[in-house]
Structures are given as C-alpha cells and as structure tokens.
Amino acid sequence: MVKKRILIVDNEEDTANLIKMILEDAGYEVETVLSGKECLEIMEQKNFDLVLLDIMMPDMSGWDVFDKIKRTGKLEKTKVAFLSVLECSPARKKKLMEEGLADYINKPFKPEELVKRVKSIIG
C-alpha cells in the first residue's frame, strides 16, 4: 500500500518535527519545510496528498501560500489545511472551506486529535 504523503509548513522547526513524528507514527510519509517559499518550490517537484500550513510565518503568510497553491490548480490533487494558533471566525472558516481549504486545525492540539483530523481529510 502506498503511504499518503504530507508536507508540513511551519517556521518553528521544533513544531514541524513534532508534527512529523506524530504523523509518521500514524503511518504517513512526511516532509517538512520552514517557509512558504520552500513550500511552493517543493510542490513544483513533488506531489503531496496534504499540506499542513502554518499561517504566521516570516517570509510569506499561510494565507498567501494557500492563494498561490489555489492559483496553480493543485487543490484538485492536494488538500490544504491550516494549522495555527490564530482563532478563525466561523464565517471566515466557511469562506475558506468554500475556496477549497480542507480543514482549520488550532494549535495546540492533542496528537490523537491531529491524527483523527488528518485521517478524515486524506484517509
């Protein structure tokens, strides 16, 4: 069976590595990058089933990265979920889902909750 591939985009390396460990333990193939720019670059070369995207990053916000991914047409093959400490209003969340966002996961989260949400997005 082919493992589902996940890309974690978070400028906090410790956070990215922790999420990577949790998801690898759950049976996923996981890569991490530390910026929005790196995310867009790696997505040109490789395909992922899911991108877990932090919103607050120094080079480019997760919002901007999501918009760029959307414009490339990759949302048809790749699901994107935000993983952020920022609260999101129900109205904003609804609009994001309409635009193609798969989920909005708040930090901090329990490892089992993260795995459950990821499974519901990509199986």
C-alpha positions in Angstrom: 0.0 0.0 0.0 1.3 3.4 -0.9 1.6 5.8 2.1 -0.2 9.1 1.9 2.3 12.0 1.6 2.1 15.0 3.9 4.0 18.3 3.7 4.3 20.3 6.9 5.0 24.0 6.5 5.9 25.7 9.8 8.7 28.2 10.5 9.1 26.7 14.0 11.4 23.7 13.4 10.6 22.0 16.7 6.8 22.2 16.0 7.3 20.9 12.4 9.4 18.0 13.7 6.9 17.1 16.5 4.1 17.0 13.9 6.2 15.0 11.6 6.9 12.4 14.4 3.2 12.2 15.3 2.1 11.6 11.6 4.9 9.2 10.8 3.9 7.1 13.8 0.4 7.1 12.3 1.8 5.7 9.1 2.2 8.7 6.8 5.2 9.8 4.8 6.0 13.3 6.0 8.3 16.1 4.8 8.8 19.4 6.4 9.8 22.9 5.1 10.2 26.0 7.2 8.8 28.7 4.9 6.1 29.5 2.4 8.7 29.9 -0.4 10.1 26.4 0.3 6.6 25.0 0.3 5.8 26.4 -3.2 9.3 25.2 -4.5 8.9 21.6 -3.3 5.3 21.4 -4.6 6.7 22.1 -8.1 8.8 19.0 -7.8 6.8 16.6 -5.7 3.2 15.7 -5.1 1.6 15.6 -1.7 -1.8 14.4 -0.5 -2.0 17.0 2.2 -0.2 20.3 3.1 -0.4 21.3 6.7 0.2 25.0 6.6 1.0 27.4 9.4 -0.4 30.9 9.0 2.1 33.1 10.7 5.4 32.8 9.0 8.1 35.5 8.4 8.6 35.2 4.6 5.0 34.7 3.4 1.8 34.1 5.3 -0.1 30.9 5.1 -2.9 32.8 3.6 -0.6 33.9 0.7 0.7 30.4 0.2 -2.8 29.0 0.1 -3.8 31.5 -2.5 -0.8 30.7 -4.6 -1.5 26.9 -4.3 -5.1 27.6 -5.3 -4.0 29.6 -8.4 -1.7 26.8 -9.6 -4.7 24.4 -9.7 -3.0 22.0 -7.3 -6.0 21.9 -4.9 -7.6 19.3 -7.2 -4.9 16.8 -6.1 -3.6 18.2 -2.9 -5.6 19.0 0.2 -4.6 22.0 2.3 -5.3 22.5 6.0 -4.3 25.4 8.2 -2.6 24.6 11.5 -2.5 27.8 13.5 -2.6 29.4 16.9 -4.8 32.1 15.3 -8.5 31.8 16.0 -10.7 31.8 12.9 -14.3 33.1 12.9 -16.9 30.6 11.7 -17.8 33.0 8.8 -14.1 33.1 7.7 -13.7 29.4 8.1 -16.8 28.8 6.0 -15.4 31.1 3.2 -12.1 29.3 3.3 -13.8 25.9 3.0 -15.7 27.2 0.0 -12.4 28.3 -1.5 -11.0 24.7 -1.1 -9.5 24.6 2.3 -9.8 21.1 3.8 -9.7 21.9 7.5 -8.6 24.5 10.1 -6.8 22.9 13.0 -6.0 25.1 16.0 -2.7 24.8 17.9 -2.1 23.5 20.5 -3.8 20.2 19.7 -3.7 16.7 21.1 -1.7 14.2 18.9 -4.7 11.8 18.6 -6.9 14.7 17.5 -4.4 15.8 14.8 -4.2 12.2 13.5 -8.0 11.9 13.5 -8.4 15.2 11.6 -5.7 14.1 9.0 -7.4 10.8 8.5 -10.7 12.5 7.9 -9.1 14.6 5.2 -7.0 12.1 3.3 -7.8 8.7 4.8 
